[in-house]
Amino acid sequence: ERRAAEWRAEGIDAAAVVARGDAATVVAAAATRAGAGWIAMAGHGQGGLGGLALGGTALRIVQTTALPILLVAAPPAGGFRIGADAAEEGR
């Protein structure tokens, strides 16, 4: 709820939802109930070849809903290095 409140303060229409069940089914149903125009989520890409570089949950959501999906890579465990930090590390 804290993150949704921060987004609302910035003028973004956001709501926090807590639900129980299969993640793909719950996300698709919640988006449909809310009248969402699209779904945004972070993916870990752990689905392997069968997941086509999508994690299992992300792939199931793609298969479950007709809504457009924006899938962004979740940051690695140590976080992303950008700018001067990355240059110093030789990346």
TARAMO-V510517 format. One record per pair of residues at least 24 apart in sequence whose ideal C-beta (glycine too) atoms are under 6 Angstrom apart, sorted by the first residue. I is the first residue (numbers start at 1). J is the second residue. D is the distance in whole Angstrom. If there is no record, write none. Layout:
BEGIN
i->I j->J d->D
i->I j->J d->D
END
This chain:
BEGIN
i->23 j->57 d->5
i->24 j->57 d->5
i->24 j->60 d->3
i->24 j->61 d->5
i->24 j->64 d->5
i->27 j->61 d->6
i->28 j->61 d->6
i->28 j->64 d->4
i->28 j->65 d->4
i->31 j->67 d->6
i->38 j->67 d->6
i->38 j->68 d->4
i->39 j->67 d->5
i->39 j->69 d->5
i->40 j->70 d->4
i->42 j->72 d->5
i->42 j->74 d->4
i->43 j->71 d->5
i->44 j->74 d->5
END
